[in-house]
Amino acid sequence: MKTIRISLNSIDKVKTLVNELGKYDSDFDLISGRYVIDAKSMMGIFSLDLSKPLDLYIHSDADAPAIVEALSPYIVQN
């Protein structure tokens, strides 16, 4: 499992993230405070506070490098 911090500060970013994650069979969770939602759920993502960075848990070790590369436009540097 791998964790990255991402920012989804526009509707277009949410749509493209969901489309990108849909290409993988792995499970993904987005965490905002005490809320955990399925990152492939557009409705779930819009229920979160998108003004702050979110933690994305990637539940796959095999595909993690390719997934992180594909999600590079969303990654927030700490």
C-alpha positions, 0 to 999 in steps of 0.5 A, a space after each residue: 500500500 502506498 500513500 500520496 497527498 493530492 490536491 483536487 481544487 477543480 471539477 475538471 481535476 476530480 473528473 480526470 482523477 476518477 477516469 484515471 483511477 478507473 483504468 486500474 483494478 486496484 482499490 483507492 481510498 481518499 481520506 480527509 480528516 476522519 472521512 474515508 471514501 472510495 476514490 473512484 466515486 465522483 459523488 463521494 469525492 464531492 462530499 469531501 472538503 476539496 479546499 485542502 490536500 487529501 491523502 490517497 491510499 493506493 491498495 496495490 504494490 505492483 501497480 503503485 509506481 505506474 499509478 503514482 506516475 499517472 497521478 503526478 499532476 495531482 500530487 502535492 509536495 510537502 
